[in-house]
Amino acid sequence: MEQPQINVEYVARLARLELEPEERDLFQGQLDQILSYFERIRQVAVEGVEPTAHTRPVYNVFREDEPTPGFSSEVALKNAPSSADGLFIVPRIVETS
């Protein structure tokens, strides 16, 4: 099977990067090495191997959703730089014309 090729110049243009010729050559060589490594991985015989997401079995990773008491307004506002009437005061970010 022919090894796939990634065009570094095309990818750089998509990413709006300006590469020097030396960088293009360097990155092209690195990408070719990565793709050849993936080709070696594809050749590994995996027939009959069950796909896994974890190296160890994971069972019942969910817990019951139990309500717990939250912070009171006073505790929540304790470290706020600015507050008034039980509310956080923040800088205005919307400009009106």
C-alpha positions as CSV (number, residue, x, y, z in Angstrom):
1,M,0.0,0.0,0.0
2,E,1.3,3.4,-0.9
3,Q,2.1,5.6,2.0
4,P,-0.2,8.7,2.3
5,Q,1.4,12.1,1.8
6,I,0.5,15.3,3.7
7,N,1.4,18.5,1.8
8,V,3.0,20.7,4.5
9,E,2.7,23.8,2.3
10,Y,-1.0,23.3,1.9
11,V,-1.5,22.7,5.6
12,A,0.6,25.8,6.5
13,R,-1.5,27.9,4.1
14,L,-4.7,26.7,5.8
15,A,-3.3,27.6,9.2
16,R,-2.1,30.9,7.8
17,L,1.5,30.1,8.6
18,E,4.4,31.4,6.6
19,L,7.2,28.8,6.6
20,E,10.7,29.2,5.4
21,P,11.9,26.5,2.9
22,E,14.0,24.9,5.6
23,E,11.0,24.6,7.9
24,R,8.9,23.1,5.1
25,D,11.5,20.5,4.5
26,L,11.9,19.8,8.2
27,F,8.2,19.5,8.8
28,Q,7.6,17.4,5.7
29,G,10.3,14.9,6.9
30,Q,8.7,14.8,10.4
31,L,5.2,14.2,9.0
32,D,6.5,11.5,6.7
33,Q,8.1,9.8,9.7
34,I,4.8,10.0,11.7
35,L,2.8,8.6,8.8
36,S,5.2,5.7,8.3
37,Y,4.9,4.9,12.0
38,F,1.1,4.8,11.7
39,E,1.5,2.5,8.7
40,R,3.6,0.1,10.9
41,I,0.8,0.3,13.6
42,R,-1.8,-0.6,11.0
43,Q,0.1,-3.8,10.2
44,V,-0.3,-5.2,13.7
45,A,-2.7,-8.2,13.8
46,V,-5.6,-7.2,15.9
47,E,-8.2,-9.8,14.7
48,G,-10.1,-11.1,17.7
49,V,-8.9,-8.5,20.1
50,E,-11.8,-6.8,21.9
51,P,-11.7,-3.0,21.7
52,T,-11.2,-1.3,25.1
53,A,-11.2,2.2,26.3
54,H,-9.4,1.4,29.6
55,T,-6.6,-0.9,30.5
56,R,-8.5,-2.1,33.5
57,P,-12.2,-3.0,33.7
58,V,-14.3,-0.1,34.9
59,Y,-17.7,-0.8,36.4
60,N,-20.4,1.6,37.7
61,V,-18.5,4.8,37.4
62,F,-21.6,6.8,38.1
63,R,-22.8,7.9,41.5
64,E,-26.2,8.8,42.6
65,D,-27.0,12.5,42.1
66,E,-27.7,13.6,45.7
67,P,-28.4,17.3,46.5
68,T,-26.0,18.9,48.9
69,P,-26.3,22.3,50.6
70,G,-24.7,25.1,48.6
71,F,-23.1,28.4,49.7
72,S,-25.2,31.1,51.3
73,S,-25.2,34.5,49.5
74,E,-23.0,35.9,52.2
75,V,-20.4,33.2,51.9
76,A,-20.4,33.4,48.0
77,L,-20.0,37.2,48.1
78,K,-17.3,37.1,50.8
79,N,-14.4,37.3,48.4
80,A,-16.1,39.3,45.7
81,P,-14.2,42.5,44.8
82,S,-17.5,44.4,44.7
83,S,-21.1,43.5,45.6
84,A,-24.3,45.3,46.4
85,D,-27.7,44.0,47.6
86,G,-26.5,40.4,47.6
87,L,-25.3,40.6,43.9
88,F,-21.9,40.6,42.3
89,I,-20.9,43.9,40.8
90,V,-19.0,43.5,37.5
91,P,-17.6,46.0,35.0
92,R,-19.9,46.9,32.1
93,I,-18.9,45.1,28.9
94,V,-21.6,46.2,26.6
95,E,-21.1,49.6,25.0
96,T,-24.0,51.6,23.9
97,S,-23.8,54.2,21.2
